[in-house]
Amino acid sequence: MTRVRIRTALFGFFTAATALAQEPTPSPTPAVAVHGFADVYYAYNRNRPTDHDNFIPGTGSTAKHANELGLNLAALTISHAADPVGFTLVLNAGSGTDVIHAGEPANGRDVYRAIYQASVAYEPGRPGGVRIEAGVFPCHVGFEGFFSKDNWNYTRSWLGEFSPYYSAGLKVGFPLGSHLRAEVHVLNGWQIIRDNNDAKTVGTQLLWSSDRISAALNTLYGAELPGDESSKRAFGDLWVSFKVTPKLTLAGSFDAGRQEFPQRATAKWWGAAAYARYALSDATAVALRAERFDDPDGGITGSRQRLSEGTLTLEHRLRRTLILKLEGRYDRADDPVFHRRDGLRRAQFLGIGSAVASF
């Protein structure tokens, strides 16, 4: 009788163990991801400026320094996908981050210089549904981003240089259909982490995406002048990207803004850019950009001026983790604004070689 009970118990144990082994393994908690890159360049400026500065004051978030080997950007990203809570931390250094943080209030510039993104996200439902994010994150405006490796060209357009690359505040995104998504932003201000007044800036985005067409309509509205809550800045940005063939993609971008001032007339500006990218192979592509930026009242550039540029870029991915770009860029202004060894001139030509290695 005892042997029968032992055999029955053993049979039950092995049956339960077999059933447990056949049950599906629970999905593992998403791991923390760590990756980064280093972006270095050499920029030849035919003007040979004495101060080694390309572009005009306050700009040059890529290839800032002329006729020298430079570190444009080094970045380290630590992130955890929202499930339902996640975070992203991006620390960076280089001439690019020095340029974009130059507008921070003096009491916060050194504190936040190394931060491009530090945000917490919450997705209460399925991926692609409602997403709430707070902290410091990339700004929603513009066709070009801050990381040169993700753009068609190495340098960025004047449209990019005179619009924000990052924001600080709260944003809520939600789908409006299978292809359309909307976002609402409440921000400290125009490319600042520490606020320079007591007002807040409101931003919106409508983003359409499909296999061949992507488009976004973005806005920003708020008081941006230091210590001034009354003078408002309004800004609108529209871009469209169209995949004509598997190898050819075309894009266009249009920006318009206006800035109120307490003691002078309201200033307005606008800019437009056209882009083309053609894939010569899986590893090689060529990109072309042409643009015009018009600031007749000196509302955003600091002086009354019209800027235009043309840029041609050859990109080659030597391997998945190494991107090489060769670029020629010609800029022209209606007034002498570009530095030269013997003064200022209306035009400049840049020849740039760059390499971005990532892990």
C-alpha positions in Angstrom: 0.0 0.0 0.0 2.9 2.3 0.9 4.7 1.6 -2.4 1.5 2.4 -4.3 1.2 5.8 -2.6 4.9 6.6 -3.3 4.5 5.7 -7.0 1.3 7.9 -7.1 3.1 10.8 -5.5 6.1 10.5 -7.8 3.9 10.3 -10.8 2.0 13.4 -9.7 5.3 15.3 -9.1 6.7 14.5 -12.6 3.3 15.4 -14.2 3.2 18.8 -12.5 6.9 19.5 -13.3 6.3 18.6 -17.0 3.3 20.9 -17.1 5.2 23.7 -15.5 8.0 23.3 -18.0 5.6 23.6 -20.9 4.0 26.8 -19.6 5.2 29.9 -21.6 8.0 31.9 -19.9 6.9 35.3 -18.7 8.2 38.2 -20.9 11.4 39.6 -19.3 11.3 43.2 -18.1 12.9 45.4 -20.8 16.5 46.0 -20.0 18.2 49.4 -19.7 19.9 50.2 -23.0 23.2 52.0 -23.3 24.6 53.4 -26.5 26.5 56.5 -27.7 28.6 58.0 -30.5 31.4 60.4 -31.2 31.2 62.9 -34.1 34.4 64.5 -35.3 35.1 66.8 -38.3 37.5 69.0 -40.2 36.1 72.1 -41.8 38.0 74.2 -44.3 36.8 77.8 -44.7 38.0 79.6 -47.7 37.7 82.9 -45.9 40.3 81.8 -43.3 38.6 83.7 -40.4 41.1 84.8 -37.7 38.8 83.7 -34.9 38.3 80.2 -36.6 34.5 80.6 -36.3 32.3 79.5 -39.2 28.7 80.9 -39.6 27.5 83.9 -37.6 27.3 84.5 -33.8 24.9 82.2 -32.0 24.9 79.5 -34.8 27.1 76.7 -35.9 25.7 73.6 -34.1 27.8 71.6 -36.5 31.3 72.3 -37.9 31.5 75.4 -35.7 35.3 75.9 -36.0 37.2 76.5 -39.2 40.5 75.0 -40.4 40.9 72.7 -37.4 40.0 69.2 -36.3 37.1 69.5 -33.9 34.8 67.4 -31.7 31.4 68.3 -32.8 29.5 66.1 -30.4 30.0 63.1 -28.1 26.9 61.6 -26.6 26.0 58.8 -24.2 22.4 57.6 -24.0 20.9 55.5 -21.2 17.3 54.6 -21.7 14.5 52.2 -20.6 11.4 51.8 -22.8 8.1 52.8 -21.3 6.5 49.6 -19.9 4.5 51.5 -18.8 7.1 53.8 -17.2 10.5 54.5 -18.9 13.2 57.1 -19.0 15.8 58.6 -21.3 19.1 60.3 -20.3 21.4 61.8 -23.0 24.6 63.4 -21.9 26.7 65.2 -24.4 29.8 67.4 -24.9 31.4 69.2 -27.8 31.2 72.5 -29.7 27.6 71.7 -30.8 26.2 71.5 -27.3 28.1 74.7 -26.4 26.3 76.5 -29.2 22.8 75.3 -28.5 23.0 76.0 -24.7 24.3 79.5 -25.2 20.8 81.0 -24.7 20.4 79.4 -21.3 20.2 82.0 -18.4 23.6 82.6 -16.9 22.7 80.9 -13.6 21.8 77.6 -15.4 24.1 77.5 -18.4 26.9 75.6 -16.8 24.6 73.4 -14.8 22.7 72.1 -17.9 25.4 72.3 -20.5 25.9 68.5 -20.6 22.2 67.6 -20.8 20.4 67.1 -24.1 17.6 64.9 -22.8 16.6 63.8 -19.3 13.0 62.7 -19.3 10.5 60.3 -17.8 7.7 58.8 -20.0 4.5 57.0 -19.1 2.4 55.0 -21.6 -0.7 53.7 -19.8 -1.9 51.6 -22.8 -0.6 49.9 -25.9 2.6 51.2 -27.6 1.7 54.0 -30.0 -1.2 55.1 -27.8 -1.2 57.9 -25.3 2.3 58.9 -24.1 3.1 61.5 -21.4 6.6 62.7 -21.1 8.2 65.3 -18.7 11.6 66.7 -18.3 14.1 67.8 -21.0 13.6 66.3 -24.5 14.2 67.1 -28.2 12.1 69.9 -29.5 9.3 68.8 -31.9 9.9 71.5 -34.5 12.0 71.2 -37.7 12.9 68.6 -40.3 16.5 68.3 -39.1 17.5 67.0 -35.6 20.5 67.9 -33.4 22.4 64.7 -34.1 24.2 65.0 -37.5 24.2 61.2 -38.0 20.4 61.2 -38.4 20.3 64.1 -41.0 20.7 63.9 -44.7 23.4 66.7 -44.6 26.2 67.1 -42.1 25.7 70.8 -41.3 22.2 72.1 -40.6 20.1 74.6 -42.4 19.5 78.2 -41.2 16.0 77.1 -40.5 17.4 74.6 -38.0 19.9 77.0 -36.5 17.2 79.6 -35.8 14.7 77.2 -34.2 14.9 75.2 -30.9 16.7 71.8 -30.7 15.5 70.9 -27.2 12.7 71.8 -24.8 11.9 71.5 -21.1 8.5 70.9 -19.8 5.6 68.4 -20.3 4.2 66.9 -23.5 1.2 64.6 -24.2 0.9 62.7 -27.4 -2.1 60.7 -28.6 -3.2 59.0 -31.9 -5.9 60.5 -34.1 -6.1 57.6 -36.4 -3.8 55.0 -38.0 -1.5 57.6 -39.6 -2.1 60.8 -37.7 -0.8 61.7 -34.3 -1.1 64.9 -32.2 1.0 66.3 -29.4 0.5 69.2 -26.9 3.5 70.8 -25.1 3.7 73.1 -22.1 7.3 74.4 -21.9 9.6 76.7 -20.0 10.5 78.5 -23.2 12.5 78.6 -26.5 15.4 76.2 -26.1 15.9 76.8 -22.4 15.8 74.5 -19.4 15.8 77.1 -16.7 13.1 79.6 -17.3 14.0 83.3 -18.0 10.6 84.7 -17.0 7.4 83.6 -15.3 5.4 82.8 -18.4 5.1 79.4 -20.2 5.3 78.5 -23.9 2.7 76.3 -25.5 3.5 74.0 -28.5 1.5 71.7 -30.7 2.2 69.1 -33.4 0.2 67.2 -36.0 2.3 64.4 -37.5 1.2 62.3 -40.4 3.3 59.2 -41.3 2.9 56.5 -43.9 5.1 54.3 -46.0 5.8 57.0 -48.6 4.7 60.3 -47.0 5.6 62.0 -43.7 4.5 65.5 -42.8 4.3 67.6 -39.6 2.7 70.9 -38.7 4.3 72.4 -35.6 3.7 75.5 -33.5 5.2 77.4 -30.5 3.6 80.4 -28.8 4.8 82.2 -25.6 6.8 85.0 -24.0 10.5 84.4 -24.8 12.3 87.6 -23.8 14.2 87.6 -20.5 12.1 89.1 -17.7 9.2 90.0 -20.0 5.9 88.1 -19.8 4.0 90.4 -22.2 6.0 90.4 -25.5 5.0 87.2 -27.3 6.7 85.1 -29.9 4.7 83.0 -32.4 6.3 80.4 -34.6 5.0 77.9 -37.1 6.9 75.1 -38.9 5.7 72.8 -41.7 7.7 70.0 -43.4 6.8 67.3 -45.8 8.9 64.2 -46.9 8.0 62.1 -50.0 9.6 58.8 -51.0 9.4 59.1 -54.8 11.2 55.8 -55.4 13.0 53.3 -53.2 16.2 55.3 -53.9 14.9 58.9 -54.2 13.3 61.0 -51.4 12.4 64.6 -51.6 11.5 67.0 -48.8 10.5 70.6 -48.1 10.3 72.8 -45.1 8.8 76.2 -44.3 9.1 78.3 -41.2 7.5 81.6 -40.2 7.8 83.6 -37.0 7.0 86.9 -35.3 8.4 88.5 -32.2 6.8 91.4 -30.2 9.1 93.9 -28.5 8.3 96.3 -25.7 9.8 99.4 -27.3 9.9 98.7 -31.0 7.7 97.3 -33.8 6.9 93.6 -34.1 9.5 91.7 -36.1 8.7 88.9 -38.6 10.9 86.3 -40.3 10.5 83.4 -42.6 12.5 80.6 -44.3 12.1 77.8 -46.8 14.3 74.9 -47.7 14.2 72.1 -50.3 16.0 68.7 -49.8 16.7 65.7 -52.0 18.5 62.4 -51.1 19.4 59.7 -53.5 20.7 56.3 -52.4 23.5 55.1 -54.8 23.7 51.8 -52.9 22.8 50.4 -49.5 25.9 52.1 -48.1 26.2 55.3 -50.1 23.9 58.2 -50.7 24.1 61.8 -51.9 22.0 64.7 -50.5 21.3 68.2 -51.7 19.8 71.1 -49.8 19.0 74.7 -50.9 17.4 77.3 -48.8 16.6 81.0 -48.1 16.1 82.6 -44.7 14.7 86.2 -44.6 14.8 88.2 -41.4 14.2 91.8 -42.5 13.4 93.2 -39.0 16.2 91.4 -37.1 13.7 89.5 -35.1 15.6 86.2 -34.6 19.1 86.5 -36.1 20.0 89.7 -34.3 20.3 91.9 -37.4 18.4 92.7 -40.5 19.6 90.2 -43.1 18.8 87.7 -45.8 20.7 84.4 -45.9 20.8 81.7 -48.5 22.8 78.5 -48.8 23.4 75.4 -51.0 24.9 72.2 -49.6 25.9 69.0 -51.3 26.8 65.9 -49.1 28.2 62.5 -49.9 27.5 59.9 -47.2 29.1 56.5 -46.9 28.4 53.9 -44.2 31.7 52.0 -44.0 30.0 49.7 -41.6 26.8 49.9 -39.5 28.6 51.8 -36.7 30.7 54.2 -38.8 29.3 57.0 -41.0 31.6 59.1 -43.2 30.4 62.4 -44.8 32.0 64.7 -47.3 30.3 68.1 -47.7 30.6 71.3 -49.7 28.5 74.3 -48.5 28.2 77.8 -49.9 26.5 80.6 -47.9 25.6 84.1 -49.0 24.1 87.1 -47.2 23.0 90.5 -48.5 25.3 92.2 -45.9 28.9 91.3 -44.8 28.3 88.9 -41.9 30.9 86.1 -42.4 34.3 86.4 -40.8 37.4 86.8 -42.9 41.0 87.3 -42.1 40.9 90.9 -43.2 37.3 91.7 -42.1 33.8 90.6 -43.1 32.4 89.5 -46.4 29.0 88.5 -47.8 29.8 84.9 -48.7 31.7 81.8 -47.5 32.6 78.4 -48.8 33.1 75.4 -46.5 34.6 72.0 -47.3 33.9 69.5 -44.5 35.0 65.9 -43.8 33.3 64.1 -40.8 33.2 60.7 -39.2 30.6 59.4 -36.7 31.4 56.2 -34.8 28.6 54.7 -32.6 28.1 51.7 -30.4 
